[in-house]
Amino acid sequence: MVDIALNISMLRQQIPPSVTIVAVSKTSPVSDIMIAYNAGHRCFGENRVQELLAKKDNLPAEIEWHLIGHLQSNKVKQVVPFISMIQSVDSFKLLSIINNESAKVNRTVNCLLQFHIAEEETKFGFNMEEVVQMFGSEEYKSLFNVRICGVMGMATFTEDMDVVRKEFIYLRNCFNKLKEKYFSGNAHFTEISMGMSGDFRAAVEVGSTMVRIGSLIFGERN
Ligand SMILES: *Cc1c(COP(=O)(O)O)cnc(C)c1O
């Protein structure tokens, strides 16, 4: 038996209080999310829009939802009215669509820029050059309904923690450079979202401010 409340409290003991734990509830039923909610947890992450929409209407409005998976342009308008943070912004085009849809509902949506830091080819994300180019563009300066709160990344899926640590350090260094160059004095640019069930310790050591943990809370997914 998976004890969701116990898993959260054990994680909370291992992770400094300054680090946000996003409980990744993809594939978990509403009843499991309610167990975590009743244990006091409020911050949850989902990677698919359809699944997120189906669940959220059956759960308390106090939940802070983070979108952590690739977001298709045509689904943006379904999430911007309620989402707490879109962690998976992986192109300027997507950012500008989020901006336009947020403006329509009078919101400013918190976003993280997803960086491609892993060896795998398939993972979405920016590289540093693309981000620098975006921040230098006139179009970027006209986006008033998105708030860039930091960066997100997924390390290579490997047991080799040296590889993983190197990728996390790279992401932290990207964050630091961006903070210095574009966000100095900006109170919102604070988040480095990195670390999952298999690598959160390395991520926290390297400076993660937000870990995204699924299987260590809800049990192994099929
Ligand atoms: C599934 C997922 C996680 C959590 O993975 P676990 O290994 O179950 O902790 C974290 N981040 C993203 C982007 C995911 O898709």
The ligand as a MOL file (V3000), in Angstrom:
LIG
                    3D

  0  0  0     0  0            999 V3000
M  V30 BEGIN CTAB
M  V30 COUNTS 15 15 0 0 0
M  V30 BEGIN ATOM
M  V30 1 C 6.3030 12.9110 -14.6940 0
M  V30 2 C 7.1010 14.1340 -14.5220 0
M  V30 3 C 7.7560 14.4170 -13.3100 0
M  V30 4 C 7.7230 13.4890 -12.0970 0
M  V30 5 O 8.3460 12.2730 -12.3430 0
M  V30 6 P 8.6410 11.2430 -11.1460 0
M  V30 7 O 9.8430 10.5130 -11.6350 0
M  V30 8 O 7.4300 10.3780 -11.0510 0
M  V30 9 O 8.8870 12.0130 -9.9170 0
M  V30 10 C 8.4610 15.5990 -13.2080 0
M  V30 11 N 8.5420 16.4630 -14.2360 0
M  V30 12 C 7.9330 16.2390 -15.4100 0
M  V30 13 C 8.0610 17.2580 -16.4920 0
M  V30 14 C 7.2000 15.0650 -15.5970 0
M  V30 15 O 6.5810 14.8520 -16.7760 0
M  V30 END ATOM
M  V30 BEGIN BOND
M  V30 1 1 1 2
M  V30 2 1 2 3
M  V30 3 2 2 14
M  V30 4 1 3 4
M  V30 5 2 3 10
M  V30 6 1 4 5
M  V30 7 1 5 6
M  V30 8 2 6 7
M  V30 9 1 6 8
M  V30 10 1 6 9
M  V30 11 1 10 11
M  V30 12 2 11 12
M  V30 13 1 12 13
M  V30 14 1 12 14
M  V30 15 1 14 15
M  V30 END BOND
M  V30 END CTAB
M  END
